[in-house]
Amino acid sequence: MRIARHLNYRRSFPTATSARVDIPCIPYEAFDYTGNTVNPWSLMRLVESVRAYTFWKHVSTSAPNTSMMDLHDILKSRLVFIIGARLQIMDRAFHEFETPKHPLYCITALKNLGKSSKTLSYDLFHEGSDRHLVSCDVTDVLVDEKSRKPIAYPDWWLEKYGHHVNGFRRAQLLTDVDPGSAQVNLSYFRVTLSDTDTYRHCNWASFLKYCYESMFEHVSRDGSYAWITSDDVNAGLRHVDMLFRNEATLGDVLIVQSWSECDQTDTGEYPYLKFRIINNGNSCFEAKMAFFEDKKSIKHKL
């Protein structure tokens, strides 16, 4: 919330369960080494900033003294833990240099609601053209501030906002990720201060950054991934599904496992990468990542 007050954003609340946040530009450090596109973990950080800007009151002197769905009242003595997310590039041209990337606006809305969990959608548009660039669905669970165990939303809150969704449903999350007999690549990362949040826990976006850095470490080596090549990666991220299982804290050494798989469908082959991050012998993060098709790339299976 403190950082949110330093952002030059503007917000409004079109409906009882949605908000619009106007974003002047994407920060310089968010772009990748080519200067064409935005790092996926930086997009997650952008979503995080929108969450902070809509969850709390008093983010600016000009903004309405309220929050999205009264979340400032909910979070006075409770926390939310992110348990799943899906980041999707809606327009492939977003990865191209000529595609305008400022100014932007983000529409966030309640998409799904359970007794102790909710899913909020974050849709990023280019101001002026209304071009839909990025979508991110984030599922979190409400937990007690002291016990850190899931708790139900208050009855008054469920009654006030529950009728805006079609019933209470369990969130659809990425299922267990297991390499089986696949060839697994390994990378090692230590959680540094810049990778953490307010509580010195590894920030949710940092997990995806580790996966990307591990991927680039291995994809340039012939045969490291049976179904994914550097041409696929250079074509740009299409979508990534993420499951957040456990915490990692400052100083932890994480093992990133990665491998490729391919589904055979009626329309052809569907190759993707899978990741699992191990901390102290347990999986703390899992992901499934797909890329836009690159016609020059020849898929091969070892």
ABEGO torsion letter per residue (X at the ends): XAAAAABBBBBBBABAABBBBBBABBBAAABBAAGABBBAAAAAAAAAAAAAAAABBGABAABBBBBBGGAAAAAAABBBBBABBBBBBABAAAABAABBAOBBBBBBBBABBBAABBBBBBBBBBBGAGBBABBBBBBBBBBBAAAGBBBBBBAAAAAAAAAABBEBBBBBBBBBBBAEABBBBBBBBBBBAAABBAAGBBBAAAAAAAAAAAAAAAAABBGABAABBAAAAAAEBABBBBBBABBBBBGBBBBBBBBBBBBBBAAEBBBBBBBBBBBGGBBABBBBBBBBBBAABBBBBX
